[in-house]
């Protein structure tokens, strides 16, 4: 692949830090999903603890 357009010389390579914002958005979305799933499991199984996983 050419590094730039042969006609207008537009660079095809993203700028440094191009994906940096997407990384923070992805982290925020995944964190919210984790806490939602955790809260849902605590609500559905209030007496279930980590001890059950480690001893069974």
Secondary structure by P-SEA (a helix, b strand, c coil): ccccccccccccccccccaaaaaaaaaaaaaaaaaaaaaaaaaacccccccccccc
